[in-house]
């Protein structure tokens, strides 16, 4: 199977999963009310996140084109097809400029580069939009690895206790005692700079905090009356964990997923600053543009576009995260009541 076909199937699978999740939420009065409250609190932030997600999907869905008199071309995404063919210039050009930044030669597409072009003549607006896919991949995939990993260690440690709890606590304490950025650099250097490898490295350094929280919450839940009653009636441990413990951790899972997302995107930007990030990310754009501020006149649009996109996404996710925490955290719910 070709790579672009696999990516198209992945987008279709994610869309199907999102549809199923929305259907389940609508059937649950609790979750539908909470989601409606989050949407009422943060409509603009949710719209911004949805816009970035739509851009990422357009940059992922791709197909081959067959121009007249030519064979099949390389697959291009729907986002790339929005821009004209051969949209690259010779070198730098300022936003909406008609001539090149150096030399003053006429541009191929005068006035059509909204955010200008970089040193290679690539349209900065297109590069900025393509960075959304990398940011969402890093944040989403890493959370999908880190959260289950934390539950896998934290819930059994809190439920069974004893030597298992000591072992997990020792592992968590050991990882927490290491500087996360140094451990992250070592992992990326050892396993490579591919998207999956970078997400795995970020997950290894980011699951410790939620593991502690899941362990502590499980210790509390296992002492509740209805859980003790289920154990006295001989209900299997696996069923108790599935029916009573994990549902009571759902609000923590959702809150952790949302609040961890922004930190992971920023961590990838730090890796890109150190030359270990993913190709096409906003962090890489910032890294490549840091020397341009010393030029005269200053070339600001590369750094400005990537920084503005990164700031906008992180701010929107944090705003939604605050709303989710206020809606789902039992402590804030009691305070409002």
Secondary structure, 3 states (H helix, E strand, C coil): CCHHHHHHHHHHHHHHHHHHHHHHHHHCHHHHHHHHHHHHHCHHHHHHHHHHHHHHHHHHCEECCCCCCCCCCCCEEHHHHHCCCCCCCCCCECCCCCECCCCCCECCCCCCCCCCECCCCCEHHHHHHHHHHHHHHHHHHHHHHHHHHHHHHHHHHHHHCHHHHHHHHHHHHHHHHCCHHHHHHHHHHHHCCCHHHHHHHHHHHHCHHHHHHHHHHHHHHCCCHHHHHHHHCCCCHHHHHHHHHHHHCHHHHHHHHHHHHHHHHHHHHHHHHCCCCCCCCHHHHHHHHHHHHHCCCCCCHHHHHHHHHHHHHHHHHHHHHHHHHHHHCHHHHHHHC
